[in-house]
């Protein structure tokens, strides 16, 4: 009996211990889950982004806070001035310090291809169908940016070409000049803006054209399309040829050389930054700017702060030997790529994609595009009205957000602007007109191993030779000697690869 009683006692004690153990485990589970529940309720997902800054100041904290509230995230945005963006992006790429989402300009995309192929970025194509807005992204534009058939980036949309001429309209009026419609008339405007005292101050203190050290987005490439140059690559006698082997490219260099020799362009253009180029226009030191027409709104707004009488106009149709022509790029200005170093899990990637998807909804998209209703813009029926008196406020508080907007041109949730045409709207209208006479790059979508490996090195040979010719440092013969060096350094192989790929595709 004694032994039996002890067994009962032991079993009872064991049961009691087991109950206590279960209660302890449950309590531990509850205690450990509580912080997670509180975190889910109170901690917002951090969206980290590296983006270009095209304005002197980032968007206002008020706007950022509203976006955070609407999207239920915490934004960590590294705004990098556009003039140094490529260098900063390349540094972040080489040092493995990219943000979770990093903007890559169209012109820099070639330089990250190897990193994409080596697995440094997420392929996002398989995930787009999960999101109500991202699933409707334009398949054609996604295809333009695809690498080996894979989709890696969310694109910022742009027309095929925004290139044109921005001109001081009040200077045209002062000199009784019409808008130029031909290359010869454009030259005459530039000459008169230098020699004719267009600002009526009695001083010889202006030059016609303000340019910068950029053969692509500065004046040179737009002028070259007016002269009839192919867009990077053309087709001659069943062979792909580089633009700089054509007579039209030499004509363009001779035109720029004439402007330089006659002192009709800022003498330091070959080393001038975009900021200094803009400053020359804003302070009235120059009257013609050749490049993206959408720059006109900011140039106009800032010039009027210095001289309220400053007025600007735009020209997109300049007739050359082959009629109207303007170079184009694919319909994306750049892409947001998602770093595998910064984003470790699929769950994190989906959080980043969800944010960009949410920014395409009506409330967020219009906040990012126009600002706060009643403060930055007004509503006129279903259309946005942009009062002149709030223009500067939009520049300082809102406009810098534009590079964050995904596929905004085709997003039906973005409201239209009322009939009164701003300079920005005029630029967009003329950009649409450019679609009628585009010059496309013949090798877009084709692969060249040599281009992927050596394009930067090879481009430097030609860009240096182009500047040296314009500045009178080498002759025509010297320029073509550099073209031959380009061929020996890999250019001939690149031509062969593109020629094979082009005619296989036909």
C-alpha positions as CSV (number, residue, x, y, z in Angstrom):
1,X,0.0,0.0,0.0
2,X,2.8,2.4,0.8
3,X,4.4,1.8,-2.5
4,X,1.1,2.1,-4.3
5,X,0.4,5.4,-2.6
6,X,3.8,6.7,-3.5
7,X,3.2,5.8,-7.2
8,X,0.0,7.7,-7.1
9,X,1.7,10.7,-5.5
10,X,4.5,10.5,-8.1
11,X,2.0,10.4,-11.0
12,X,0.0,13.2,-9.5
13,X,3.2,15.3,-9.1
14,X,4.2,14.5,-12.7
15,X,0.8,15.6,-14.0
16,X,1.1,18.8,-12.0
17,X,4.6,19.4,-13.4
18,X,3.4,18.8,-16.9
19,X,0.5,21.3,-16.5
20,X,2.9,23.9,-15.1
21,X,5.3,23.3,-18.0
22,X,2.5,23.7,-20.5
23,X,1.4,26.9,-18.8
24,X,5.0,28.2,-18.8
25,X,5.4,27.4,-22.5
26,X,2.1,29.1,-23.4
27,X,3.1,32.1,-21.3
28,X,6.4,32.3,-23.1
29,X,4.7,32.1,-26.5
30,X,2.4,34.9,-25.5
31,X,5.2,37.0,-24.2
32,X,7.4,36.4,-27.3
33,X,4.5,37.1,-29.7
34,X,3.4,40.3,-28.1
35,X,6.3,42.4,-29.3
36,X,5.8,41.1,-32.9
37,X,2.2,42.0,-32.7
38,X,3.1,45.5,-31.5
39,X,5.7,45.7,-34.3
40,X,3.2,44.7,-36.9
41,X,0.8,47.3,-35.6
42,X,3.1,50.2,-35.1
43,X,6.3,49.7,-37.2
44,X,6.2,50.8,-40.8
45,X,8.1,49.1,-43.6
46,X,11.2,51.1,-44.6
47,X,11.4,51.8,-48.3
48,X,15.0,52.8,-49.1
49,X,15.6,54.5,-52.5
50,X,18.4,56.2,-54.3
51,X,17.0,58.8,-56.8
52,X,18.2,61.7,-58.9
53,X,17.5,65.2,-57.8
54,X,16.8,67.6,-60.7
55,X,16.0,70.6,-58.5
56,X,18.0,72.6,-56.0
57,X,16.0,71.2,-53.1
58,X,14.3,67.8,-52.3
59,X,10.5,67.7,-51.9
60,X,9.1,69.3,-48.7
61,X,8.9,67.2,-45.5
62,X,5.1,67.8,-45.6
63,X,4.7,66.1,-48.9
64,X,7.0,63.2,-47.9
65,X,5.0,62.8,-44.6
66,X,1.7,62.6,-46.5
67,X,3.1,60.0,-48.9
68,X,4.3,58.0,-45.9
69,X,0.9,58.2,-44.3
70,X,-1.0,57.2,-47.5
71,X,1.3,54.3,-48.3
72,X,1.9,53.2,-44.6
73,X,5.7,53.2,-45.1
74,X,8.8,55.0,-43.8
75,X,10.7,56.5,-46.7
76,X,14.5,56.6,-46.7
77,X,15.4,58.5,-49.9
78,X,18.9,59.4,-50.8
79,X,18.4,62.3,-53.2
80,X,21.6,62.8,-55.4
81,X,22.0,65.8,-57.6
82,X,21.5,64.8,-61.2
83,X,24.9,66.2,-62.3
84,X,26.8,63.7,-60.1
85,X,24.2,60.9,-60.1
86,X,26.0,58.6,-62.5
87,X,29.2,58.7,-60.5
88,X,27.4,58.2,-57.2
89,X,25.4,55.3,-58.6
90,X,28.5,53.6,-60.0
91,X,30.3,54.0,-56.6
92,X,27.4,52.5,-54.8
93,X,27.3,49.6,-57.2
94,X,31.0,48.9,-57.0
95,X,31.0,49.1,-53.2
96,X,27.9,47.0,-52.7
97,X,26.2,49.9,-50.9
98,X,23.1,50.2,-53.0
99,X,19.7,51.1,-51.6
100,X,16.9,48.5,-51.8
101,X,15.6,50.4,-54.9
102,X,18.1,52.3,-57.0
103,X,17.3,54.4,-60.0
104,X,19.5,53.7,-63.1
105,X,19.4,56.2,-66.0
106,X,18.8,54.8,-69.4
107,X,22.2,56.0,-70.5
108,X,23.9,54.1,-67.6
109,X,21.9,50.9,-67.9
110,X,24.5,49.3,-70.2
111,X,27.0,49.6,-67.4
112,X,25.0,47.6,-64.9
113,X,24.2,44.8,-67.3
114,X,27.1,42.6,-66.1
115,X,26.0,43.1,-62.5
116,X,22.5,42.1,-63.5
117,X,23.7,39.0,-65.3
118,X,25.9,38.1,-62.3
119,X,22.9,38.0,-60.0
120,X,23.2,41.3,-58.2
121,X,19.6,42.3,-58.8
122,X,16.2,40.7,-58.4
123,X,14.3,39.6,-61.5
124,X,10.9,41.2,-60.8
125,X,9.0,40.1,-63.9
126,X,7.5,37.0,-62.2
127,X,6.0,39.2,-59.4
128,X,4.3,42.0,-61.4
129,X,1.1,40.0,-61.9
130,X,0.5,40.1,-58.1
131,X,-0.1,43.9,-58.1
132,X,-3.1,45.7,-59.5
133,X,-1.1,48.5,-61.1
134,X,2.2,46.9,-61.9
135,X,0.5,44.1,-63.8
136,X,-0.7,46.7,-66.3
137,X,2.8,48.1,-67.1
138,X,3.5,48.4,-70.8
139,X,4.8,45.1,-72.1
140,X,6.6,46.9,-75.0
141,X,8.5,49.2,-72.7
142,X,9.3,46.3,-70.3
143,X,10.7,44.5,-73.4
144,X,12.9,47.4,-74.3
145,X,14.6,47.2,-71.0
146,X,14.7,43.3,-70.7
147,X,18.0,41.5,-70.4
148,X,18.2,38.0,-71.8
149,X,14.4,38.0,-71.7
150,X,14.2,38.9,-68.0
151,X,12.5,42.0,-66.5
152,X,14.6,43.6,-63.8
153,X,13.3,47.2,-63.5
154,X,10.3,49.4,-62.9
155,X,10.5,52.1,-65.6
156,X,10.0,55.8,-65.4
157,X,8.1,56.6,-68.5
158,X,9.0,59.3,-71.1
159,X,8.1,60.2,-74.6
160,X,10.4,58.9,-77.4
161,X,12.0,62.3,-77.6
162,X,11.8,65.5,-75.6
163,X,14.6,67.1,-77.6
164,X,14.2,70.6,-79.0
165,X,15.3,74.2,-78.6
166,X,14.5,76.6,-75.7
167,X,14.8,80.3,-76.6
168,X,14.5,83.6,-74.9
169,X,11.3,84.9,-76.5
170,X,11.7,88.5,-75.3
171,X,15.2,88.5,-77.0
172,X,13.6,87.4,-80.3
173,X,11.1,90.3,-79.9
174,X,13.9,92.8,-79.0
175,X,15.8,91.9,-82.2
176,X,12.6,91.5,-84.3
177,X,13.5,87.9,-85.1
178,X,11.1,85.0,-85.8
179,X,11.5,81.6,-84.2
180,X,14.0,79.6,-86.2
181,X,12.7,76.8,-88.5
182,X,15.9,75.7,-90.2
183,X,19.5,75.0,-89.2
184,X,20.5,78.3,-90.9
185,X,17.9,80.3,-89.1
186,X,18.9,78.7,-85.8
187,X,22.5,79.8,-86.5
188,X,21.4,83.3,-87.2
189,X,19.4,83.5,-83.9
190,X,22.5,82.3,-82.0
191,X,24.6,84.8,-83.8
192,X,22.3,87.7,-83.2
193,X,21.9,86.8,-79.5
194,X,25.7,87.2,-79.3
195,X,26.3,90.3,-81.3
196,X,22.9,92.2,-81.4
197,X,22.6,93.2,-77.7
198,X,19.4,91.2,-77.2
199,X,18.9,92.3,-73.6
200,X,19.2,96.0,-74.6
201,X,21.7,96.9,-71.8
202,X,24.2,98.4,-74.2
203,X,26.9,95.8,-73.3
204,X,28.5,92.9,-75.2
205,X,27.8,90.5,-72.4
206,X,25.8,87.6,-74.0
207,X,26.4,84.5,-76.0
208,X,23.8,82.8,-78.2
209,X,24.1,79.2,-77.1
210,X,24.7,77.8,-73.6
211,X,26.1,74.2,-73.7
212,X,27.7,71.7,-71.4
213,X,30.2,68.8,-71.4
214,X,27.6,66.2,-72.7
215,X,27.6,65.1,-76.3
216,X,24.3,63.2,-75.8
217,X,21.9,65.3,-73.7
218,X,23.7,68.6,-74.4
219,X,23.3,70.3,-77.8
220,X,25.5,68.1,-80.0
221,X,23.3,65.0,-80.5
222,X,20.1,67.0,-81.1
223,X,22.0,69.1,-83.7
224,X,23.4,66.0,-85.2
225,X,19.9,64.6,-85.8
226,X,19.0,67.9,-87.5
227,X,22.0,67.4,-89.9
228,X,20.9,63.8,-90.7
229,X,23.2,61.7,-88.4
230,X,22.0,58.2,-87.5
231,X,21.0,57.7,-83.9
232,X,24.1,55.9,-82.6
233,X,24.1,53.4,-85.4
234,X,22.8,53.4,-88.9
235,X,22.6,50.9,-91.8
236,X,24.8,51.5,-94.9
237,X,25.4,49.0,-97.7
238,X,24.0,46.1,-95.6
239,X,26.3,46.9,-92.7
240,X,25.7,48.5,-89.3
241,X,27.9,51.6,-89.1
242,X,28.6,54.0,-86.1
243,X,27.2,57.5,-86.4
244,X,30.6,59.1,-86.3
245,X,31.6,57.5,-89.7
246,X,28.9,59.5,-91.5
247,X,29.3,62.8,-93.3
248,X,26.4,64.3,-91.2
249,X,28.4,63.7,-88.0
250,X,31.3,65.7,-89.5
251,X,28.8,68.4,-90.6
252,X,27.6,68.6,-87.0
253,X,31.2,69.0,-85.7
254,X,31.8,71.7,-88.2
255,X,28.7,73.6,-87.1
256,X,29.8,73.4,-83.5
257,X,33.3,74.4,-84.4
258,X,32.0,77.4,-86.2
259,X,30.0,78.5,-83.1
260,X,33.1,78.0,-81.0
261,X,35.5,79.8,-83.4
262,X,33.0,82.8,-83.8
263,X,32.5,82.9,-80.0
264,X,28.8,82.3,-80.3
265,X,28.8,79.6,-77.5
266,X,30.2,79.7,-74.0
267,X,34.0,79.2,-74.5
268,X,34.2,76.6,-71.7
269,X,31.3,74.4,-72.9
270,X,33.5,71.3,-73.1
271,X,34.0,71.4,-69.3
272,X,30.8,73.1,-68.2
273,X,28.4,71.3,-65.9
274,X,24.6,71.2,-66.4
275,X,24.2,73.5,-63.4
276,X,26.5,76.1,-64.9
277,X,24.8,75.8,-68.3
278,X,21.5,76.4,-66.6
279,X,22.9,79.3,-64.7
280,X,24.0,81.0,-67.9
281,X,20.4,80.8,-69.2
282,X,18.8,81.8,-65.9
283,X,21.0,84.9,-65.3
284,X,20.6,86.1,-68.9
285,X,24.2,85.4,-70.1
286,X,22.9,83.2,-72.9
287,X,19.6,82.9,-74.8
288,X,19.5,79.4,-76.5
289,X,19.4,76.0,-74.8
290,X,19.3,72.9,-76.9
291,X,18.2,69.7,-75.1
292,X,15.2,68.4,-73.2
293,X,12.3,70.9,-73.8
294,X,10.8,70.0,-70.3
295,X,13.7,71.9,-68.7
296,X,12.0,75.1,-69.9
297,X,9.6,75.4,-66.9
298,X,12.3,75.5,-64.3
299,X,14.5,77.7,-66.4
300,X,11.6,80.1,-66.9
301,X,10.6,80.1,-63.2
302,X,14.1,80.8,-62.0
303,X,15.0,83.4,-64.7
304,X,11.9,85.4,-63.7
305,X,13.1,85.6,-60.2
306,X,16.1,87.6,-61.5
307,X,14.3,89.3,-64.4
308,X,10.5,89.3,-64.3
309,X,10.5,90.4,-68.0
310,X,12.2,87.1,-69.1
311,X,10.0,85.1,-71.4
312,X,10.8,81.7,-73.1
313,X,9.5,79.8,-76.0
314,X,10.1,76.4,-77.6
315,X,10.9,75.0,-81.1
316,X,10.9,71.3,-81.9
317,X,10.9,71.4,-85.7
318,X,14.2,72.4,-87.1
319,X,14.5,71.5,-90.8
320,X,17.8,70.0,-92.0
321,X,19.1,68.4,-95.3
322,X,16.7,65.4,-94.8
323,X,13.7,67.4,-93.5
324,X,12.6,67.1,-89.8
325,X,14.4,64.6,-87.7
326,X,15.1,64.2,-84.0
327,X,16.9,61.4,-82.2
328,X,15.0,59.2,-79.8
329,X,15.6,56.8,-77.0
330,X,13.4,53.9,-75.7
331,X,10.3,55.0,-73.8
332,X,11.9,54.8,-70.4
333,X,14.0,57.5,-68.8
334,X,15.4,55.0,-66.3
335,X,14.7,52.0,-64.2
336,X,14.4,51.2,-60.5
337,X,16.5,48.1,-59.9
338,X,16.2,46.1,-56.7
339,X,19.5,45.0,-55.0
340,X,19.9,41.5,-53.7
341,X,22.5,42.7,-51.3
342,X,20.0,45.1,-49.7
343,X,16.9,42.9,-50.1
344,X,17.6,39.5,-48.7
345,X,14.2,37.8,-49.0
346,X,11.3,37.6,-51.4
347,X,9.0,39.0,-48.7
348,X,11.2,42.2,-48.6
349,X,11.1,42.5,-52.4
350,X,7.3,42.3,-52.4
351,X,7.2,45.1,-49.8
352,X,9.3,47.3,-52.1
353,X,7.2,46.5,-55.1
354,X,4.0,47.1,-53.2
355,X,5.1,50.6,-52.4
356,X,5.7,51.4,-56.1
357,X,2.4,49.8,-57.0
358,X,0.6,52.0,-54.4
359,X,2.2,55.2,-55.8
360,X,0.3,54.6,-59.0
361,X,-3.1,54.9,-57.2
362,X,-5.0,58.1,-57.7
363,X,-4.5,59.7,-54.3
364,X,-0.7,59.1,-54.2
365,X,0.0,59.6,-57.9
366,X,-1.6,63.1,-58.0
367,X,0.0,64.1,-54.7
368,X,3.4,63.3,-56.2
369,X,2.6,64.9,-59.5
370,X,0.9,68.1,-58.5
371,X,1.2,68.4,-54.7
372,X,-1.6,69.3,-52.2
373,X,-4.9,70.5,-53.6
374,X,-5.7,74.0,-52.5
375,X,-2.0,74.7,-51.8
376,X,-0.1,73.7,-54.9
377,X,-3.0,73.3,-57.4
378,X,-6.8,73.8,-57.8
379,X,-9.4,71.5,-59.3
380,X,-11.5,72.7,-62.3
381,X,-14.1,70.0,-62.7
382,X,-12.1,66.8,-63.2
383,X,-9.0,68.7,-64.3
384,X,-6.1,70.2,-62.5
385,X,-5.5,73.9,-62.6
386,X,-1.9,75.1,-62.0
387,X,-2.1,78.8,-60.9
388,X,0.9,81.0,-61.9
389,X,1.2,82.2,-58.3
390,X,1.9,78.7,-57.0
391,X,4.4,77.9,-59.6
392,X,7.5,78.5,-57.5
393,X,6.0,76.7,-54.6
394,X,5.6,73.6,-56.8
395,X,9.2,73.9,-57.9
396,X,10.5,74.1,-54.4
397,X,8.2,71.6,-52.7
398,X,6.8,69.1,-55.2
399,X,8.5,68.8,-58.6
400,X,11.6,66.9,-57.3
401,X,9.3,63.9,-56.7
402,X,8.8,63.4,-60.4
403,X,11.6,60.8,-60.8
404,X,9.8,58.5,-58.3
405,X,6.7,58.2,-60.5
406,X,6.4,54.9,-62.3
407,X,4.8,54.8,-65.8
408,X,3.1,58.2,-65.1
409,X,2.4,59.1,-68.8
410,X,0.1,56.1,-69.3
411,X,-1.3,56.0,-65.8
412,X,-5.1,56.7,-66.0
413,X,-5.1,57.7,-62.4
414,X,-3.0,60.9,-63.0
415,X,-5.4,63.8,-63.6
416,X,-5.1,65.9,-66.7
417,X,-4.2,69.6,-66.5
418,X,-6.8,72.2,-67.5
419,X,-6.6,73.9,-70.9
420,X,-4.4,76.8,-69.8
421,X,-1.0,75.7,-71.1
422,X,2.1,76.0,-68.9
423,X,5.6,75.9,-70.3
424,X,5.7,72.3,-69.1
425,X,2.5,71.4,-71.0
426,X,3.8,73.1,-74.1
427,X,7.0,71.0,-73.9
428,X,4.9,67.8,-73.5
429,X,2.8,68.8,-76.5
430,X,5.8,69.4,-78.7
431,X,7.4,66.2,-77.5
432,X,4.3,64.3,-78.7
433,X,4.8,66.1,-82.1
434,X,8.3,64.7,-82.2
435,X,6.8,61.3,-82.6
436,X,6.1,62.1,-86.3
437,X,9.8,62.3,-87.3
438,X,11.8,60.2,-84.9
439,X,15.2,58.7,-85.6
440,X,15.6,55.4,-83.8
441,X,18.7,53.5,-82.8
442,X,18.9,50.6,-85.3
443,X,20.5,48.2,-82.7
444,X,18.1,48.7,-79.8
445,X,17.4,45.3,-78.4
446,X,20.4,43.6,-80.1
447,X,23.3,42.1,-78.2
448,X,27.0,42.8,-78.7
449,X,29.4,41.2,-76.2
450,X,32.1,43.8,-77.1
451,X,29.7,46.7,-76.4
452,X,28.8,45.3,-73.0
453,X,32.5,44.8,-72.1
454,X,34.2,47.9,-73.7
455,X,31.6,50.5,-74.6
456,X,32.8,53.0,-72.0
457,X,36.4,52.7,-73.1
458,X,35.5,53.0,-76.7
459,X,33.0,55.9,-76.3
460,X,35.8,57.9,-74.6
461,X,38.0,57.6,-77.7
462,X,35.3,59.2,-79.9
463,X,34.0,61.8,-77.4
464,X,37.5,63.0,-76.7
465,X,38.2,63.2,-80.5
466,X,34.9,65.0,-81.1
467,X,35.7,67.7,-78.5
468,X,39.3,68.1,-79.8
469,X,38.1,68.6,-83.3
470,X,35.5,71.2,-82.3
471,X,38.1,73.0,-80.2
472,X,40.6,73.0,-83.1
473,X,43.1,70.7,-81.3
474,X,43.1,68.1,-84.1
475,X,42.3,68.2,-87.8
476,X,39.8,66.1,-89.8
477,X,42.6,63.7,-90.5
478,X,43.4,63.5,-86.8
479,X,39.7,62.8,-86.0
480,X,39.6,59.9,-88.5
481,X,42.9,58.5,-87.1
482,X,41.0,58.3,-83.7
483,X,38.2,56.5,-85.5
484,X,40.7,53.9,-86.7
485,X,42.1,53.6,-83.2
486,X,38.5,53.0,-82.0
487,X,38.2,50.2,-84.6
488,X,41.4,48.5,-83.5
489,X,40.4,48.7,-79.8
490,X,37.3,46.7,-80.4
491,X,35.1,48.8,-82.6
492,X,35.4,46.6,-85.7
493,X,34.4,43.6,-83.6
494,X,31.4,45.5,-82.3
495,X,30.3,46.5,-85.8
496,X,30.6,42.8,-86.9
497,X,28.5,41.6,-83.9
498,X,25.8,44.2,-84.4
499,X,25.7,43.5,-88.2
500,X,25.3,39.8,-87.6
501,X,22.6,40.3,-85.0
502,X,20.7,43.0,-87.1
503,X,20.4,40.9,-90.3
504,X,19.6,37.7,-88.4
505,X,16.6,39.6,-87.0
506,X,15.4,40.8,-90.4
